[in-house]
Amino acid sequence: MSCSLQPVARAHRERIESLVRDTGLFHEAEVAIAGEMLDEALDGDDEYRFLGAFDAGQLVGYACWGPTPGTAGTYDLYWIAVERARQGGGVGTLLVNAVERTLSAAGGRLLVVETSSRPDYGPTRRFYERRGYAATATVPGYYAPGDDLVIYTKDLTAWR
Ligand SMILES: CC(C)(COP(=O)(O)OP(=O)(O)OC[C@H]1O[C@@H](n2cnc3c(N)ncnc32)[C@H](O)[C@@H]1OP(=O)(O)O)[C@@H](O)C(=O)NCCC(=O)NCCS
């Protein structure tokens, strides 16, 4: 894997949307939100921060995170997605490690990820669990009947 990590620019907006859409996990409304979050970040809203993984100039994955309002040192990992054909190749790990390092160096304390209990999110939950995230809370029926919210957290102070 020969990816470099770089900022995401306006020119990558369509690519972000198609990448998120092609995972097959997100509704079209969520795809639109991914693009809108990039717009807000590029317009200077510090609530959303983006990092892209690029291979030969092509965006193959990205992460979006930001400070959780009203907390001391807690951050949300709002989104992470890797091009379908590249999943399982280490791109997601590269991105999440970079986010954790950046936040830890900036005094971040806790990283929170929200995901779904649905069976098609099984590989996603395994991804977090194998990277040291703990399933800290579940909200039954949050997304839909039988589709729970699973909240993962990672302590960012562990290696300080
Ligand atoms: C979850 C995701 C970001 C992980 O990125 P990735 O580049 O595929 O992950 P990596 O190659 O770095 O790590 C592979 C690990 O992730 C897990 N994984 C998750 N989805 C996977 C997939 N589609 N293919 C292979 N492995 C996957 C595996 O369990 C594997 O674990 P292991 O190597 O520790 O045994 C990526 O698969 C993805 O975009 N999935 C769809 C969108 C999504 O679920 N986003 C998170 C929303 S909350």
The ligand as an SDF file (V2000), in Angstrom:
LIG
                    3D

 48 50  0  0  0  0  0  0  0  0999 V2000
  -14.5310    0.4830    7.8620 C   0  0  0  0  0  0  0  0  0  0  0  0
  -13.4690    0.9530    6.8720 C   0  0  0  0  0  0  0  0  0  0  0  0
  -13.2930    2.4590    6.9720 C   0  0  0  0  0  0  0  0  0  0  0  0
  -12.1420    0.2830    7.2430 C   0  0  0  0  0  0  0  0  0  0  0  0
  -11.1460    0.6900    6.3330 O   0  0  0  0  0  0  0  0  0  0  0  0
  -10.2650   -0.4410    5.5830 P   0  0  0  0  0  0  0  0  0  0  0  0
   -9.2380    0.2370    4.7880 O   0  0  0  0  0  0  0  0  0  0  0  0
  -11.1940   -1.3630    4.8860 O   0  0  0  0  0  0  0  0  0  0  0  0
   -9.6310   -1.1820    6.8550 O   0  0  0  0  0  0  0  0  0  0  0  0
   -8.1400   -1.7470    7.0180 P   0  0  0  0  0  0  0  0  0  0  0  0
   -7.7270   -2.4480    5.7740 O   0  0  0  0  0  0  0  0  0  0  0  0
   -7.2570   -0.6920    7.5390 O   0  0  0  0  0  0  0  0  0  0  0  0
   -8.3600   -2.7710    8.1860 O   0  0  0  0  0  0  0  0  0  0  0  0
   -8.9400   -4.0100    7.9070 C   0  0  0  0  0  0  0  0  0  0  0  0
   -9.7560   -4.3850    9.0770 C   0  0  0  0  0  0  0  0  0  0  0  0
  -11.0310   -3.7430    8.9950 O   0  0  0  0  0  0  0  0  0  0  0  0
  -12.0780   -4.6840    8.9980 C   0  0  0  0  0  0  0  0  0  0  0  0
  -12.8720   -4.3890    7.8130 N   0  0  0  0  0  0  0  0  0  0  0  0
  -13.9370   -3.5690    7.8400 C   0  0  0  0  0  0  0  0  0  0  0  0
  -14.5070   -3.5070    6.6380 N   0  0  0  0  0  0  0  0  0  0  0  0
  -13.7770   -4.2980    5.8320 C   0  0  0  0  0  0  0  0  0  0  0  0
  -13.9000   -4.6620    4.4610 C   0  0  0  0  0  0  0  0  0  0  0  0
  -14.9060   -4.2180    3.7160 N   0  0  0  0  0  0  0  0  0  0  0  0
  -12.9800   -5.4790    3.9270 N   0  0  0  0  0  0  0  0  0  0  0  0
  -11.9860   -5.9650    4.6950 C   0  0  0  0  0  0  0  0  0  0  0  0
  -11.8220   -5.6640    6.0010 N   0  0  0  0  0  0  0  0  0  0  0  0
  -12.7220   -4.8440    6.5680 C   0  0  0  0  0  0  0  0  0  0  0  0
  -11.4980   -6.0720    9.0220 C   0  0  0  0  0  0  0  0  0  0  0  0
  -12.0360   -6.7280   10.1310 O   0  0  0  0  0  0  0  0  0  0  0  0
  -10.0010   -5.8840    9.1220 C   0  0  0  0  0  0  0  0  0  0  0  0
   -9.6090   -6.2850   10.3940 O   0  0  0  0  0  0  0  0  0  0  0  0
   -8.1540   -6.9010   10.6750 P   0  0  0  0  0  0  0  0  0  0  0  0
   -7.2420   -6.5820    9.5190 O   0  0  0  0  0  0  0  0  0  0  0  0
   -7.7270   -6.2350   11.9220 O   0  0  0  0  0  0  0  0  0  0  0  0
   -8.4330   -8.3410   10.7810 O   0  0  0  0  0  0  0  0  0  0  0  0
  -13.8110    0.5870    5.4020 C   0  0  0  0  0  0  0  0  0  0  0  0
  -13.8920   -0.8150    5.2760 O   0  0  0  0  0  0  0  0  0  0  0  0
  -15.1000    1.2100    4.8850 C   0  0  0  0  0  0  0  0  0  0  0  0
  -15.0640    2.2560    4.2570 O   0  0  0  0  0  0  0  0  0  0  0  0
  -16.2440    0.5690    5.1380 N   0  0  0  0  0  0  0  0  0  0  0  0
  -17.5150    1.0790    4.6670 C   0  0  0  0  0  0  0  0  0  0  0  0
  -17.8850    2.4010    5.3110 C   0  0  0  0  0  0  0  0  0  0  0  0
  -17.9570    2.3370    6.8160 C   0  0  0  0  0  0  0  0  0  0  0  0
  -18.4140    1.3710    7.4020 O   0  0  0  0  0  0  0  0  0  0  0  0
  -17.5320    3.4360    7.4500 N   0  0  0  0  0  0  0  0  0  0  0  0
  -17.6300    3.5970    8.8770 C   0  0  0  0  0  0  0  0  0  0  0  0
  -18.9770    4.1730    9.1930 C   0  0  0  0  0  0  0  0  0  0  0  0
  -19.2710    4.2290   10.9510 S   0  0  0  0  0  0  0  0  0  0  0  0
  1  2  1  0
  2  3  1  0
  2  4  1  0
  2 36  1  0
  4  5  1  0
  5  6  1  0
  6  7  2  0
  6  8  1  0
  6  9  1  0
  9 10  1  0
 10 11  2  0
 10 12  1  0
 10 13  1  0
 13 14  1  0
 14 15  1  0
 15 16  1  0
 15 30  1  0
 16 17  1  0
 17 18  1  0
 17 28  1  0
 18 19  1  0
 18 27  1  0
 19 20  2  0
 20 21  1  0
 21 22  1  0
 21 27  2  0
 22 23  1  0
 22 24  2  0
 24 25  1  0
 25 26  2  0
 26 27  1  0
 28 29  1  0
 28 30  1  0
 30 31  1  0
 31 32  1  0
 32 33  2  0
 32 34  1  0
 32 35  1  0
 36 37  1  0
 36 38  1  0
 38 39  2  0
 38 40  1  0
 40 41  1  0
 41 42  1  0
 42 43  1  0
 43 44  2  0
 43 45  1  0
 45 46  1  0
 46 47  1  0
 47 48  1  0
M  END
$$$$
